[in-house]
Structures are given as C-alpha cells and as structure tokens.
Amino acid sequence: MRDHPAISPIKRPAARRLPLALFLLLTGFYLLTMSGHTYSSDAETMYAVTRGIATHSDVAVAAPDDAPVSALRYGPDGRSYSPYGILPSLLALPLFAVGALVAPPDAVGFDYATRFAVTALNAPVTAATAALLTAWALRLGARRSVAVALALLYALCTFAWPYARTFFSEPLAALLLLLAAERVDAARHTANGRRALLISGLAAGLLVATRIASAVVLPVIALAVVWPRSGERVSAERIRRGFWWTLGLAPGVALILGYNLARFGTLLATGYASESRLFTTPLLEGLAGLLLSPGKSLFLYAPPVLLGLFGTVRLWQRERAVVLLALGVLLAHLLLYARWGEWEGGGVWGPRFLLPTVPLLLILAVDLFNNVTAWGRRFALAAAVSVGALGFVGNLGGVLLNFDTYLNMPVEVDRVYDPAASPLVAQWRILADRVARYATTASHCTLGDGFFAPEGDPEAALLRRSGAQGAIRCAVAAPTTLILALDDRRPPQAPPSELRLRFANRDLVDLASNQARAYHFLLAPGRSDLAIVAATWNPRTIGFSERDDELGVLVSWARVRPVGGEPRPLVDAAIAPLPEQPRPRWAWYYDPHNQHLVDHWAWYLPRSELAGLRALGLAVGLCLIALALIGGGARLLRA
C-alpha cells in the first residue's frame, strides 16, 4: 500500500487555513438559515436535560405533564430520566446560558430564547464535519478544489443541511465518527501515531456518549486500528496501537458510566434494555427502505454519496484501509437499523440514522479527479454537478418548510414507497401552495396572523376564532366590499370582549359586544389591513370546555365582493397565536393549519412573546456573529 501523496511545505499553511475558513463560512451560513426551534420529542427531551443541569444541576427530566418529551425511564428514586446520550445536552449548556442572558429565568420569553440558542448547536458541529472532510481529503492528496467540493457537497447537498438546523444527535455523531476514522487513518501514516490514536479513541468514546447505538461501529474502528500496515509483521506494534486507542476511550466511557449511575444507580443500565425486543423488521425490507425507497433512500437524500461509491474502485488501489473502514461503518449501521422496528427514524427528514455514515462515504470520492483523462474529468465533473444539484434542491425543500408539516398531514398514500408522496416532492408542492396564498392578486383578502385552526370541518376556511388580534390583509385593484360576520357571543363567566375593529389604522367605534353581527367595509384600490382586536377568554380556565386557548372573536363568514363582480372567499394564510403550553407550542411550528411561509427564525421571532429590545438584541446579535464568521472565513480564503 502506497503512502499518501505528501503535502509540500509551501502548501501546509494553506492546507490548515482552508478547513478553518470553511468552518467559519459554513457556521455563519448555518446560523443565518437556522430555524430556532426543535423538531421532535427526542430533541425536547435533550433540551429538558440541558435545562435541568443548567437550572438545578440535575439530570432528571422535570418537565410539565403535557411537555412533548419522549421515551422517559424511571430511576430508582421515582423520577424520570432521558435514555438518550448525555453529550449533546452537555455541549448545549453554553448556548443555554447565552439564551438565558437574552431572557433570564424570571423574564417573559426564557423558554423561547433558551430553545432558540440550544438549537444552534448543530450549526458549528455540521460545519466542523465539513471542514474535517476537507482536511482529510487534502491529506489524502486531493486538490484544493476537490477538497472544497466534497465539503460543500456534504454541507449543502445532503440531508446534513436540514439536520444542522435541529437539535438531533446525529450531526454530532457524524462529526465524532468522522474524527475517529480520520485519526485512525492519520495514525497509519505517521511513525508513532500515539496522539492520533488517543484522539481517535476519545472521539469514539464520546460518540457512544452521544448515541449509545453508535457502539455498533466500535469493532469496525478497532479493527482498523490493529489492521497490519503494509509489510508489518510485528504483532507487538499492533497491540501498542490498540492500547493507545483503547486508552482514548476512557473519558467517553467514564461519562457514560457516570451518567448511568446518576440516572439508574448502577453503572451498566443505559435505559435501552427494553429496546432489544423492537428488532422486528425483516432485514431485506429494512435495507430496501433505507437504500431504495422514494421516501427514505440514502441515495435520494444524499445523492453525492454515489460519487463515493463510484470512487471506491480508484481509492482501493492505494488506500484499501480507508475503503474498508468507510464501507464497514456503513454496513454496521445498515445491519443495525434495517432490523429496527422504526427504521424510518420516526417523523423526520430522510434516513436519519444513516447521517453519520455520509461523510465517510464522501471521502471515498477523493480520487475521482486524480490521474484521469480530460474526458474522465469532464464526466466526473458532470456527475458531481448533477448529484449536487439534485441533493441541493431536494434538501432545500426540507429547509424552507418544516418537514414535520407534511408528515403530520392526513394523507391516504404511502409517504415511504409512493414516489409522488415522497417528502422530497411533497415539500415543494406545499411550498408552491403557500407562496400562492401569500402572493395575493387583485380583489383578494387573506386571513393572516392571529386565527386558530378551523372549527368543525377541517377543510373549512372559516369558522375561525381569533386570538387577541387577528389580521386580514387585502389587496384590490378596484373598489371592493369586504363582508365579515363576527360572532362575539361568549359564556357569561367569560370576560367581556371589548371588541375593536382597526381599519386603515383607525379604530371603529360604536361596536356592539357579545352579539353576532355582519360588518361591511368598502376597500379602495390598493392595500388595506383590518385587525380584529378583543380581550380573550380561555374555555378551560372558566370550566367551559377542555380547550386551552386564549380566544377572541369567531369569524363565521366572510366574502370579498368586487364592484360588479362575483363574491370570493378569503384566502387562508392564517397562523394561530403561539401557545403558552408546551405540547401545542411545540406543534405550532409544524401544524398544517398554520400557513408558515418559511421555516426560519426571522419568520417566527416577531410572532413570539420575546418582544422589544430582547427580540431585537437576539436578531442583531445572531446576524452580527454570523456575518463576523463569514467575514473571517472569507479573509482566510483570500490569505
């Protein structure tokens, strides 16, 4: 086996700057495009652990009864604990502290600000993974352009991008797995390799502290550590490498054992003992789903890995250990998760469980552009552009729109196996529909912020309750009449509504409260806004029903009638007020009835309870940090 092509002394400083520049650029980009909220009960559970440690120095999950936490286990003390890895919750502590600076625990918006900050964790984590991929590619002899391309393909053209916006543990697992593998390979090409092996072992141990299921790859990495070098016959040298790598595992193992002891009073209990009964999927069914199904295929959500598979043959000629390590990691993940009863990963974007394997599969493409003919380079370039464009467009749909929205829509098709129902396609259909709703044309009025989901018929545009304020936006080309039927009646024990209608920035007077009445508004050509303002009442608080929302006025009927034209219904682009209760608050971001135009923090922040200087400070601070990172990365690239 030949050694790696050496990096000349002239190139070494540039080789060190390039990964750092990419890390800064991508971190800034991810921060600017983050969502600022969680996507799953798993993430909510890890956030609850972070919050418990930060506020009470306790790993127990002390969440409200209706909190969307999942899979909790009871400890011997009768309290609830998370079965998930502790490392993401620990790494999020500094970010939680930043959120607490924006909104202290006794301030309105504390939960919002701390969640916002914690969900930024995977931005630098994913950027670091792409940077490490570049560094490894350079050490393997790739040209600068190829190394950068591999990093960008991972960062922007695979499902790593949507997951960089979440608080899932898979992005951190991808970084640690890549670091463990890269350092093993580095140790094979240095005289001593002790430091590289220690770092590899450290990353492998922390990988298991991130996701206990990741222990499945430890035998693969350990085998790569002791695999004989070219011409090596001294078994003592392999034992030495194994010793240093195993020694590096110690911090991660100690963290796992300590967490087990704190939760369950014993070193070996992880909280996953019952999961062993859930491996019920036939192997071939799981493999077909993870690799070939339209809704979950690794190759559809990460098309650039095809370059790695094609590049395997070329890299095999000089770096068989790297090829075997990458394919061994993929095989270990496939054999584990294909038998899992929920191999789809739950209501998530793509094959979530396979994300940690994607960087290792991409590194296999490092030789595609080396020592090939001009025709071969053109073909490889065309293939890279094609799979990159396919991956970028597909995953952009999972970035622009909350991917849980479609997964929570009632449909009669199979989202996994029906090509037309794949989220990769459906996301763009939903996005197109929402863009059309917001691009109001002449003689249209649109329900905007402040209206709850329809009552009764779920397909009905109206029978809508407003909250404290409901907005109706109109854009008409000719004189038009807007007709609203408002039902302001409420139970006697509810507070009076104090109904106000604000039209053209003026409050209308002489409105009759606690009645059902129709109102007619003459709209002049152009833009007109109407706000329905009322004091709210909560049905659950007054014992009227179990509904736990702050309700205003019921809009029972509405029409837009252009002069001389036919009446038209209002366009539904309504977004309910952000709930205070944990479970509906979590669902507010993906509820299909909430017509969010984009899944982005700048869209949600003005609708949150974090107002005034706190909201402004959070927005300005995030943008300044992101732009500073991008500027620093750009300067490094020019240096």
VENMO-V108283 format. One record per residue. RES is the residue in one letter. PSI is psi in degrees with one decimal (NA if undefined). NEAR is the number of other C-alpha atoms within 8 Angstrom. Layout:
{{RES,PSI,NEAR} {RES,PSI,NEAR}}
This chain:
{{M,128.6,6} {R,153.0,5} {D,165.0,6} {H,147.8,8} {P,128.6,7} {A,146.7,6} {I,125.1,9} {S,155.2,6} {P,-32.1,6} {I,-35.3,6} {K,-16.7,8} {R,-46.5,9} {P,-42.5,8} {A,-37.5,8} {A,-29.4,10} {R,-35.2,9} {R,-36.9,10} {L,-50.8,13} {P,-38.6,12} {L,-41.1,11} {A,-43.8,14} {L,-38.5,12} {F,-46.8,14} {L,-45.0,13} {L,-46.9,14} {L,-35.5,13} {T,-45.6,15} {G,-42.4,14} {F,-45.7,10} {Y,-38.0,12} {L,-39.1,12} {L,-27.4,9} {T,12.3,9} {M,164.4,12} {S,-34.1,9} {G,19.8,12} {H,167.0,10} {T,162.5,11} {Y,-8.8,9} {S,163.6,7} {S,-28.1,9} {D,-47.8,9} {A,-38.5,12} {E,-36.8,12} {T,-43.5,13} {M,-36.0,13} {Y,-40.5,11} {A,-35.7,12} {V,-44.5,14} {T,-45.5,14} {R,-42.1,10} {G,-41.7,14} {I,-43.0,10} {A,-36.5,11} {T,-26.6,7} {H,5.8,7} {S,44.1,7} {D,136.4,9} {V,-4.0,11} {A,147.6,11} {V,104.0,12} {A,67.9,7} {A,154.2,7} {P,159.5,6} {D,-33.2,4} {D,12.6,7} {A,143.7,9} {P,45.1,10} {V,160.0,11} {S,157.2,9} {A,30.4,6} {L,147.9,9} {R,146.6,9} {Y,134.2,10} {G,173.9,11} {P,-18.2,7} {D,4.1,5} {G,-0.2,6} {R,166.5,9} {S,142.6,11} {Y,152.0,12} {S,139.1,14} {P,-4.4,10} {Y,163.3,8} {G,148.6,11} {I,-23.0,11} {L,-45.7,9} {P,-39.6,11} {S,-35.7,12} {L,-44.0,8} {L,-23.4,8} {A,-7.3,11} {L,-45.8,11} {P,-37.0,7} {L,-38.7,12} {F,-41.0,15} {A,-36.8,10} {V,-44.0,10} {G,-36.6,16} {A,-24.8,12} {L,-36.7,7} {V,-44.9,11} {A,101.1,14} {P,165.2,9} {P,-29.6,6} {D,7.6,6} {A,153.8,7} {V,133.1,7} {G,6.6,10} {F,-49.5,14} {D,-41.5,6} {Y,-47.7,10} {A,-40.9,13} {T,-38.8,15} {R,-44.1,14} {F,-48.0,11} {A,-43.1,13} {V,-36.2,14} {T,-3.0,13} {A,-6.2,15} {L,-44.7,12} {N,-5.2,14} {A,-58.8,14} {P,-30.1,12} {V,-48.4,12} {T,-37.3,16} {A,-39.7,14} {A,-35.1,10} {T,-44.9,12} {A,-40.1,16} {A,-42.1,14} {L,-35.6,11} {L,-40.9,14} {T,-46.0,14} {A,-42.9,13} {W,-41.8,10} {A,-41.1,13} {L,-41.3,13} {R,-26.3,11} {L,0.9,9} {G,10.2,10} {A,149.1,12} {R,159.0,7} {R,-45.1,7} {S,-38.7,6} {V,-43.3,11} {A,-42.4,15} {V,-40.9,9} {A,-42.3,8} {L,-41.3,14} {A,-45.0,12} {L,-34.2,10} {L,-42.5,11} {Y,-45.7,14} {A,-33.1,13} {L,-13.1,11} {C,14.4,19} {T,175.5,15} {F,8.3,14} {A,-33.3,13} {W,-53.1,13} {P,-36.0,12} {Y,-18.7,12} {A,-15.9,14} {R,1.3,15} {T,177.8,14} {F,29.7,14} {F,161.6,8} {S,-13.0,9} {E,-39.0,12} {P,-41.1,15} {L,-39.0,13} {A,-38.1,13} {A,-43.4,14} {L,-47.4,13} {L,-38.3,12} {L,-42.4,12} {L,-41.8,14} {L,-43.2,11} {A,-42.9,15} {A,-43.7,11} {E,-40.6,10} {R,-31.9,12} {V,-44.7,14} {D,-39.4,10} {A,-38.7,10} {A,-28.7,13} {R,-17.0,8} {H,21.8,9} {T,155.2,7} {A,-41.2,5} {N,-61.2,5} {G,6.6,12} {R,-46.5,9} {R,-44.1,6} {A,-39.2,11} {L,-38.1,16} {L,-43.3,14} {I,-40.8,12} {S,-45.9,16} {G,-39.7,15} {L,-46.3,15} {A,-40.1,15} {A,-41.0,14} {G,-42.2,14} {L,-26.9,14} {L,-43.8,16} {V,-31.9,15} {A,-14.0,14} {T,-48.4,14} {R,114.1,13} {I,-31.0,10} {A,-19.1,6} {S,-9.4,10} {A,-17.4,9} {V,-23.3,9} {V,-8.5,10} {L,-43.4,9} {P,-34.2,7} {V,-45.6,11} {I,-41.5,12} {A,-39.5,10} {L,-38.5,8} {A,-33.1,10} {V,-44.4,12} {V,0.5,10} {W,131.7,7} {P,140.1,8} {R,169.9,6} {S,119.8,5} {G,3.2,5} {E,130.4,6} {R,-8.1,5} {V,109.0,6} {S,-26.2,6} {A,-34.0,6} {E,-38.9,7} {R,-37.4,12} {I,-39.0,9} {R,-44.0,8} {R,-43.3,13} {G,-36.0,11} {F,-47.7,8} {W,-36.9,12} {W,-43.7,16} {T,-37.1,10} {L,-36.6,9} {G,-23.9,15} {L,-20.5,15} {A,-48.4,10} {P,-42.3,10} {G,-42.8,15} {V,-42.4,12} {A,-38.4,8} {L,-43.0,9} {I,-47.2,11} {L,-41.2,10} {G,-39.0,9} {Y,-41.4,9} {N,-43.2,14} {L,-40.9,12} {A,-31.3,9} {R,-49.7,10} {F,5.0,11} {G,12.2,9} {T,153.3,8} {L,-27.3,9} {L,-15.3,7} {A,125.6,10} {T,-11.8,7} {G,0.9,8} {Y,14.2,8} {A,-38.9,7} {S,-15.7,7} {E,-19.2,7} {S,-19.2,7} {R,-0.1,6} {L,9.6,8} {F,79.8,9} {T,-6.7,8} {T,132.6,11} {P,137.7,8} {L,-47.4,9} {L,-34.2,7} {E,-44.7,9} {G,-40.8,14} {L,-43.0,11} {A,-38.6,9} {G,-44.6,12} {L,-28.5,15} {L,-28.9,10} {L,-17.5,11} {S,143.1,11} {P,-28.2,11} {G,-13.2,14} {K,6.5,15} {S,130.5,14} {L,-38.5,13} {F,-21.2,11} {L,-34.4,9} {Y,-16.0,14} {A,65.2,12} {P,-31.0,14} {P,-17.5,16} {V,-19.6,11} {L,-33.6,9} {L,-40.3,13} {G,-41.2,14} {L,-38.7,11} {F,-33.1,8} {G,-7.3,13} {T,-41.0,11} {V,-44.1,8} {R,-44.1,9} {L,-28.3,14} {W,-30.4,9} {Q,-24.5,7} {R,-15.6,9} {E,66.0,10} {R,-32.5,10} {A,-39.3,8} {V,-43.7,9} {V,-47.6,12} {L,-38.5,8} {L,-47.5,12} {A,-46.9,12} {L,-32.6,9} {G,-39.5,9} {V,-43.7,11} {L,-45.4,10} {L,-40.5,8} {A,-43.2,11} {H,-42.4,13} {L,-45.1,11} {L,-31.7,9} {L,-53.3,9} {Y,-22.2,10} {A,-26.8,15} {R,-10.0,13} {W,139.1,12} {G,-26.0,8} {E,55.8,6} {W,-21.6,13} {E,-18.2,11} {G,9.0,9} {G,-161.5,6} {G,74.1,8} {V,178.3,10} {W,113.0,10} {G,-166.9,11} {P,77.6,14} {R,-42.3,10} {F,-20.5,10} {L,-2.7,11} {L,-42.0,12} {P,-18.6,13} {T,-17.5,12} {V,-46.3,12} {P,-38.1,13} {L,-33.2,9} {L,-33.2,13} {L,-34.3,14} {I,-20.9,12} {L,-14.8,16} {A,7.0,14} {V,-24.6,16} {D,6.3,10} {L,-30.7,11} {F,4.2,10} {N,131.2,6} {N,46.8,4} {V,162.8,9} {T,167.9,6} {A,-40.4,6} {W,-39.9,7} {G,-39.3,9} {R,-40.4,11} {R,-41.2,8} {F,-44.1,8} {A,-39.1,10} {L,-43.4,8} {A,-40.8,8} {A,-42.2,9} {A,-42.4,10} {V,-40.7,8} {S,-51.5,8} {V,-30.9,11} {G,-45.6,12} {A,-41.9,9} {L,-44.8,10} {G,-37.8,17} {F,-49.0,11} {V,-44.8,9} {G,-46.9,11} {N,-21.3,15} {L,-34.0,9} {G,-34.7,12} {G,-10.3,13} {V,-43.4,11} {L,-33.0,10} {L,135.3,13} {N,118.3,11} {F,-17.4,13} {D,-16.3,10} {T,-53.9,11} {Y,-38.6,11} {L,-15.6,9} {N,6.1,9} {M,136.1,7} {P,113.3,4} {V,155.3,4} {E,19.1,4} {V,164.4,6} {D,111.2,7} {R,-19.4,10} {V,-43.1,12} {Y,-13.4,10} {D,115.5,11} {P,-40.3,9} {A,-20.0,6} {A,2.1,13} {S,138.7,13} {P,-29.3,12} {L,-30.4,11} {V,-44.9,10} {A,-35.2,11} {Q,-41.0,13} {W,-32.0,9} {R,-44.3,8} {I,-41.8,9} {L,-43.4,12} {A,-40.4,8} {D,-41.7,8} {R,-37.4,12} {V,-40.9,9} {A,-36.0,8} {R,-37.5,11} {Y,-22.2,9} {A,68.1,6} {T,136.3,11} {T,-176.9,7} {A,142.6,8} {S,39.5,13} {H,146.2,13} {C,146.5,13} {T,131.3,15} {L,127.6,13} {G,-141.2,13} {D,147.1,12} {G,9.9,14} {F,133.2,16} {F,171.8,12} {A,155.4,10} {P,145.6,13} {E,141.2,10} {G,-117.9,6} {D,118.1,6} {P,-17.1,7} {E,-6.1,5} {A,138.5,9} {A,-25.8,9} {L,-153.3,10} {L,54.0,12} {R,134.9,13} {R,136.6,14} {S,166.0,16} {G,-141.2,16} {A,-29.5,12} {Q,130.1,11} {G,136.0,13} {A,137.2,13} {I,123.0,12} {R,134.2,12} {C,142.2,12} {A,110.5,14} {V,149.7,16} {A,-17.1,8} {A,163.1,11} {P,132.9,11} {T,146.6,14} {T,128.2,12} {L,123.1,12} {I,124.5,12} {L,131.3,12} {A,111.6,12} {L,128.1,13} {D,104.2,12} {D,7.1,13} {R,142.6,9} {R,164.9,6} {P,153.2,6} {P,-32.7,5} {Q,-7.8,5} {A,150.6,9} {P,155.2,8} {P,150.3,7} {S,-30.7,12} {E,46.8,7} {L,134.7,12} {R,143.0,11} {L,119.9,10} {R,112.4,12} {F,128.0,11} {A,42.4,7} {N,21.8,6} {R,140.9,6} {D,127.7,8} {L,140.4,9} {V,173.5,5} {D,40.6,4} {L,138.3,7} {A,117.7,6} {S,160.6,10} {N,35.1,10} {Q,163.9,8} {A,125.5,9} {R,148.5,7} {A,142.4,8} {Y,139.4,8} {H,130.6,8} {F,128.4,7} {L,117.5,8} {L,126.4,10} {A,157.2,9} {P,139.1,10} {G,-154.9,8} {R,131.7,8} {S,140.2,11} {D,139.2,11} {L,134.4,11} {A,131.0,11} {I,113.4,13} {V,132.0,12} {A,150.2,13} {A,138.8,11} {T,162.2,11} {W,148.8,10} {N,113.5,12} {P,-36.3,13} {R,-39.8,11} {T,-38.6,7} {I,4.9,8} {G,21.1,7} {F,-40.6,8} {S,-178.2,6} {E,-2.9,7} {R,131.3,7} {D,65.9,8} {D,152.0,9} {E,103.7,10} {L,146.6,11} {G,-105.3,16} {V,146.6,14} {L,123.7,11} {V,103.6,14} {S,-20.7,11} {W,144.1,9} {A,142.5,12} {R,152.1,11} {V,121.9,15} {R,100.1,13} {P,148.7,12} {V,121.8,8} {G,6.3,4} {G,-179.4,6} {E,146.2,6} {P,147.8,8} {R,149.0,8} {P,164.7,7} {L,146.9,12} {V,134.1,10} {D,103.2,10} {A,37.5,14} {A,147.6,14} {I,122.1,13} {A,155.8,13} {P,147.5,10} {L,117.7,9} {P,159.6,9} {E,-29.0,6} {Q,144.5,8} {P,-49.1,11} {R,-52.4,9} {P,-27.0,9} {R,-43.3,11} {W,-40.0,10} {A,-20.1,8} {W,-33.0,11} {Y,-27.5,10} {Y,-7.5,11} {D,120.2,9} {P,-24.2,9} {H,-21.9,7} {N,112.4,13} {Q,61.8,10} {H,131.9,10} {L,-39.8,9} {V,151.3,8} {D,78.0,12} {H,146.0,11} {W,-35.1,11} {A,-21.6,7} {W,-39.4,9} {Y,-34.4,9} {L,-45.7,9} {P,-17.9,9} {R,0.0,8} {S,173.7,10} {E,-5.0,8} {L,101.0,12} {A,172.6,9} {G,-138.3,6} {L,-32.0,6} {R,-46.2,10} {A,-43.3,11} {L,-43.2,9} {G,-40.2,9} {L,-45.6,9} {A,-47.6,9} {V,-42.2,8} {G,-44.9,8} {L,-45.5,10} {C,-40.8,10} {L,-43.0,8} {I,-46.7,9} {A,-44.1,13} {L,-34.8,9} {A,-41.1,9} {L,-44.0,12} {I,-41.3,14} {G,-42.3,9} {G,-40.5,11} {G,-40.5,14} {A,-40.3,10} {R,-38.9,9} {L,-37.4,11} {L,-34.1,9} {R,-20.4,5} {A,NA,4}}
